[in-house]
């Protein structure tokens, strides 16, 4: 239990248990009981003073009636939280003929100023002022000057109203700050959830880009061994070697990703991220696996390309080669890279349609969506679809600042 929970009795009930229109009325806290008791005692004290003063020039019957009315008015103050407006209006009208209710009127007016907007407070305060002025003439006190009595009642009503409005403004400020803190906490939670979602999406995209290339090699060569059991021993050995190397690389990549998930701040022991300079190694790896890939690039210094842009080019080419290996095996894939600083970098990967039927290779179909997101993240764009002369084309433009 926090310190604030232990001190809930120090707060008003509406701050401890705020509720909407359909919520039950909150129970009084210890602070509310103290305030209500204090107002009751103050109203009773003012009533006793007024009753003692009027007893000097009124009959015993009128004095007794005043005392009974004053006691009823003070007891009615315990209802001020439930019916503040009605109680204030009733007590104001009662105070015209019963001066002993003046203290209860001030307490009720204070409750209205605390709980109601200024428009209601203004007309109820005006009613209380008019009732107080009428009481001076209906039940005059010979010992007090009329002008002084009018001024005193007006000043007391004004002070009580101002005090209540000050308390209301402070409570509204506290509620606004509480709502702002609650909204900020909710927004922080949403930002944390969004950050977690983005991190999961980034990890999923990275796993797809890294592992799909390796696993596709495994699937294609394993399928070749399955459909060509009578292949020459050299081809079988070559396919087995590709499967072994691809499995080893896939395990290495998977180990790196799991290492990032376990210790994201620890960068030791991880291989460097791919860039445009490592695109040639990707092409050589695909050629060693049996693919016919042609690389055409005009970028003289791949190391000068920004790291994010170069990594995106590498992933685009990797995904395009993976798709070509799955859906158009045996075709020639052409990878074209053009660009220079200030004009951007263009990546174009094309392959013709396969000559015959293609064995089905399982896949999620999310790779191209991930590539589009990757290109958009670095400020570029990506287009893909069937080529005009048949086959498939993938073209991307990425920014390259001067």
C-alpha positions in Angstrom: 0.0 0.0 0.0 1.5 3.3 -1.1 1.7 6.5 1.1 -1.2 8.0 -0.9 -3.4 5.0 -0.2 -2.6 5.2 3.5 -3.6 8.9 3.6 -6.9 8.7 1.6 -8.7 10.0 4.7 -7.1 13.4 4.0 -8.9 13.8 0.7 -12.5 14.7 -0.1 -14.7 11.7 -1.0 -15.1 12.8 -4.7 -11.3 12.8 -5.1 -10.9 9.4 -3.5 -13.7 7.7 -5.4 -14.6 9.7 -8.5 -17.5 8.3 -10.4 -19.6 9.1 -13.4 -23.3 9.9 -13.7 -24.3 6.3 -13.0 -21.9 5.7 -10.2 -23.1 5.5 -6.6 -22.4 8.5 -4.4 -19.1 8.1 -2.7 -19.0 7.6 1.1 -17.7 10.3 3.3 -14.1 10.1 4.3 -12.7 11.1 7.7 -11.9 14.5 6.3 -15.5 14.9 5.2 -16.8 14.0 8.6 -14.5 16.5 10.2 -15.5 19.3 7.8 -19.3 18.5 8.2 -19.0 18.5 12.0 -17.1 21.7 12.0 -19.7 23.5 9.8 -22.5 22.1 12.0 -20.9 23.4 15.1 -20.2 26.8 13.6 -23.8 27.1 12.3 -25.0 26.1 15.8 -22.7 28.7 17.4 -24.1 31.5 15.2 -27.6 30.3 15.8 -27.1 30.4 19.6 -25.7 33.9 19.4 -28.6 35.0 17.2 -31.1 33.3 19.5 -29.6 34.8 22.6 -29.7 38.3 21.0 -33.3 38.0 19.9 -34.5 36.6 23.2 -33.9 40.1 24.8 -36.7 41.7 22.7 -39.0 38.8 21.8 -41.4 36.6 23.7 -40.7 33.2 25.1 -42.8 31.5 22.5 -41.0 33.2 19.6 -37.6 32.4 21.3 -38.6 28.7 21.6 -39.7 28.6 18.0 -36.4 30.3 16.9 -34.4 27.7 18.8 -36.4 24.8 17.2 -36.0 26.3 13.7 -32.3 26.9 14.3 -31.7 23.3 15.5 -33.6 22.0 12.4 -31.6 24.2 10.1 -28.3 23.1 11.6 -29.3 19.4 11.4 -30.3 19.9 7.7 -26.7 20.8 7.0 -25.9 17.1 7.0 -27.8 16.9 3.7 -25.8 19.6 2.0 -23.7 17.1 0.0 -26.7 15.5 -1.5 -28.9 18.5 -2.1 -26.7 21.6 -1.9 -28.9 23.9 -4.1 -32.3 23.0 -2.6 -30.9 23.3 0.9 -29.4 26.7 0.3 -32.6 28.0 -1.3 -34.7 26.7 1.5 -32.5 28.0 4.3 -32.2 31.4 2.6 -36.0 31.7 2.6 -36.3 30.4 6.1 -33.7 33.0 7.4 -36.1 35.8 6.5 -38.3 35.0 9.5 -35.7 33.1 11.6 -32.4 34.9 12.2 -31.0 31.9 14.0 -30.7 30.1 10.6 -28.1 32.7 9.3 -25.2 30.4 10.2 -26.7 27.5 8.4 -27.4 29.7 5.4 -23.7 30.6 5.2 -22.7 26.9 5.5 -25.1 25.9 2.7 -24.0 28.8 0.5 -20.4 27.6 1.0 -21.4 24.1 -0.2 -23.1 25.5 -3.3 -20.0 27.5 -4.2 -17.8 24.4 -3.8 -20.0 22.1 -5.9 -21.8 24.2 -8.5 -20.7 26.5 -11.4 -20.6 30.2 -11.1 -24.0 30.8 -12.7 -25.9 28.8 -10.0 -23.7 30.3 -7.3 -24.4 33.8 -8.5 -28.2 33.6 -8.3 -28.3 31.7 -5.1 -25.9 34.2 -3.6 -28.2 37.0 -4.8 -31.1 35.2 -3.2 -29.3 34.8 0.1 -28.3 38.5 0.0 -31.9 39.6 -0.7 -33.2 37.3 2.1 -30.7 38.7 4.5 -31.7 42.2 3.6 -35.4 41.3 4.1 -34.7 39.7 7.4 -33.2 43.0 8.7 -36.6 44.6 8.2 -38.8 41.7 9.1 -37.0 40.8 12.3 -35.0 43.9 13.1 -32.5 44.0 15.9 -32.9 47.2 17.9 -29.3 46.9 19.2 -27.7 47.0 15.7 -27.8 49.8 13.1 -29.7 48.8 10.0 -27.0 49.9 7.6 -24.3 48.1 9.6 -26.5 44.9 9.6 -27.0 45.1 5.8 -23.2 45.7 5.2 -22.2 42.9 7.6 -24.6 40.3 6.0 -23.4 41.3 2.5 -19.7 41.0 3.5 -20.2 37.6 5.1 -22.1 36.2 2.1 -19.4 37.6 -0.2 -16.6 36.1 1.8 -18.2 32.7 2.1 -19.0 32.6 -1.6 -15.5 33.6 -2.6 -14.0 31.0 -0.2 -16.2 28.3 -1.7 -15.3 29.3 -5.2 -11.6 29.2 -4.3 -11.9 25.7 -2.9 -13.8 24.6 -6.1 -11.1 26.0 -8.4 -8.5 24.2 -6.4 -10.4 20.9 -6.6 -10.9 21.4 -10.3 -7.2 22.0 -10.7 -6.4 18.8 -8.8 -8.9 16.8 -10.9 -7.4 18.3 -14.1 -3.9 17.3 -13.0 -5.1 13.8 -12.0 -6.8 13.4 -15.4 -3.7 14.7 -17.2 -1.5 12.2 -15.2 -3.9 9.4 -16.0 -3.9 10.3 -19.7 -0.1 10.6 -19.7 0.1 7.2 -18.1 -2.2 5.7 -20.7 -0.3 7.3 -23.5 2.9 6.0 -22.0 1.4 2.5 -21.9 0.3 2.9 -25.6 3.8 4.1 -26.6 5.3 1.1 -24.8 3.0 -1.3 -26.5 3.7 0.3 -29.9 7.4 0.2 -29.3 7.1 -3.5 -28.4 5.0 -4.2 -31.5 7.5 -2.4 -33.7 10.3 -4.3 -32.1 8.5 -7.6 -32.7 7.8 -6.6 -36.3 11.5 -5.6 -36.8 12.7 -8.9 -35.3 10.2 -10.9 -37.4 11.2 -9.1 -40.6 14.9 -9.6 -39.8 14.3 -13.3 -39.2 12.5 -13.7 -42.4 15.1 -11.8 -44.4 18.0 -13.7 -42.9 16.6 -17.2 -42.6 14.4 -17.4 -45.7 17.4 -17.2 -48.0 19.2 -20.0 -46.2 16.2 -22.2 -45.8 15.2 -21.8 -49.4 18.5 -23.2 -50.4 17.9 -26.2 -48.2 14.4 -26.7 -49.6 15.5 -26.4 -53.3 18.5 -28.7 -53.1 16.7 -31.2 -50.9 13.9 -31.2 -53.5 16.4 -31.8 -56.2 17.8 -34.8 -54.4 14.3 -36.1 -53.9 13.3 -35.8 -57.6 16.7 -36.9 -59.0 17.7 -39.9 -56.9 19.8 -41.2 -59.9 21.8 -37.9 -60.2 25.6 -38.3 -60.6 27.6 -38.5 -57.4 29.2 -35.2 -58.1 25.9 -33.4 -58.2 24.7 -35.2 -55.1 27.8 -34.3 -53.2 27.5 -30.7 -54.4 23.9 -30.5 -53.3 24.7 -32.1 -49.9 27.5 -29.5 -49.5 25.1 -26.6 -50.2 22.6 -28.1 -47.7 25.3 -28.5 -45.1 26.6 -24.9 -45.6 23.2 -23.4 -45.7 22.1 -25.2 -42.5 25.3 -24.0 -40.8 24.7 -20.4 -41.9 21.0 -20.6 -40.9 22.0 -21.8 -37.4 24.6 -19.0 -37.1 22.0 -16.4 -38.1 19.4 -17.8 -35.8 21.9 -17.8 -33.0 22.7 -14.2 -33.6 19.0 -13.2 -33.6 18.4 -15.1 -30.4 21.4 -13.5 -28.8 20.0 -10.0 -29.7 16.7 -11.0 -28.1 18.4 -12.2 -24.9 20.9 -9.3 -24.6 20.0 -6.4 -26.9 22.6 -4.1 -25.5 25.4 -6.5 -25.9 26.9 -6.2 -29.3 30.0 -8.4 -28.8 30.3 -11.5 -30.8 27.8 -10.5 -33.5 28.8 -10.4 -37.2 28.6 -7.0 -38.9 25.4 -6.1 -40.6 25.3 -6.5 -44.4 25.9 -3.5 -46.6 26.2 -2.8 -50.3 29.8 -3.8 -50.1 28.8 -7.4 -49.2 26.3 -7.7 -52.1 29.0 -9.4 -54.2 29.4 -12.1 -51.5 25.6 -12.7 -51.6 25.8 -13.1 -55.4 28.7 -15.5 -55.2 26.9 -17.5 -52.6 23.9 -17.8 -54.9 26.1 -18.8 -57.8 27.8 -21.5 -55.7 24.4 -22.9 -54.9 23.7 -23.3 -58.6 21.8 -20.1 -59.5 22.6 -18.1 -62.6 22.9 -14.6 -61.3 24.3 -11.5 -63.2 25.3 -8.5 -61.2 25.5 -5.1 -63.0 26.5 -2.2 -60.8 27.8 1.3 -61.5 28.5 2.1 -57.9 32.3 2.5 -57.8 32.6 2.9 -54.0 29.9 0.7 -52.2 31.4 1.7 -48.8 30.3 5.3 -49.5 26.6 4.4 -49.5 24.9 5.0 -46.2 24.7 1.9 -44.0 20.9 1.9 -43.8 20.5 2.2 -47.6 23.2 -0.4 -48.3 21.6 -2.8 -45.8 18.2 -2.3 -47.5 19.7 -2.9 -50.9 21.3 -6.2 -49.6 18.0 -7.3 -48.1 16.0 -6.5 -51.3 18.5 -8.4 -53.5 18.5 -11.3 -51.0 14.7 -11.6 -51.0 14.5 -11.3 -54.8 17.0 -14.1 -55.2 15.1 -16.2 -52.7 11.9 -15.7 -54.6 13.5 -16.4 -58.0 15.0 -19.6 -56.6 11.6 -20.7 -55.3 9.3 -19.6 -58.2 11.7 -19.6 -61.2 14.5 -22.1 -60.7 17.0 -22.4 -63.5 16.4 -18.9 -64.9 18.9 -16.2 -65.2 18.5 -13.5 -62.5 19.8 -10.0 -63.3 20.6 -7.6 -60.5 21.2 -4.1 -61.5 22.3 -1.4 -59.2 22.6 2.2 -60.4 23.0 5.6 -58.6 25.2 8.2 -57.2 25.1 10.7 -54.3 22.3 13.3 -54.6 20.3 11.2 -57.1 19.5 8.1 -55.1 20.1 4.4 -55.6 18.1 2.2 -57.9 17.9 -1.6 -57.5 16.3 -3.6 -60.3 16.1 -7.4 -60.1 14.5 -9.3 -63.0 14.1 -12.9 -64.0 12.2 -14.5 -66.9 9.4 -17.0 -66.5 10.5 -20.6 -65.9 10.5 -23.0 -68.8 8.5 -25.8 -67.2 6.5 -26.6 -64.1 7.9 -25.5 -60.8 7.8 -27.7 -57.6 5.8 -26.1 -54.9 8.0 -24.5 -52.2 6.2 -23.4 -49.0 6.3 -19.7 -48.1 4.3 -17.1 -46.3 4.2 -14.5 -49.1 5.1 -11.7 -46.6 8.6 -11.1 -47.9 7.6 -8.4 -50.5 5.5 -6.7 -47.9 8.5 -6.5 -45.6 10.7 -5.2 -48.4 8.1 -2.4 -49.1 8.2 -1.5 -45.4 12.0 -1.5 -45.4 12.2 0.8 -48.3 9.6 3.2 -46.8 11.6 3.3 -43.5 14.6 4.7 -45.2 12.5 7.1 -47.3 12.4 5.1 -50.5 9.8 3.2 -52.5 9.5 -0.3 -54.0 7.5 -1.7 -56.9 7.1 -5.3 -58.0 5.0 -7.4 -60.3 5.0 -9.3 -63.5 7.5 -8.1 -66.2 6.1 -7.0 -69.6 7.9 -9.8 -71.5 7.1 -12.4 -68.9 8.8 -13.3 -65.6 9.0 -11.1 -62.6 10.5 -7.6 -61.9 11.3 -5.9 -58.6 12.5 -2.3 -58.7 13.3 0.0 -55.7 14.5 3.5 -55.3 16.3 4.5 -52.2 17.7 8.0 -51.2 21.4 8.7 -51.3 22.1 12.1 -49.8 24.9 14.2 -51.6 
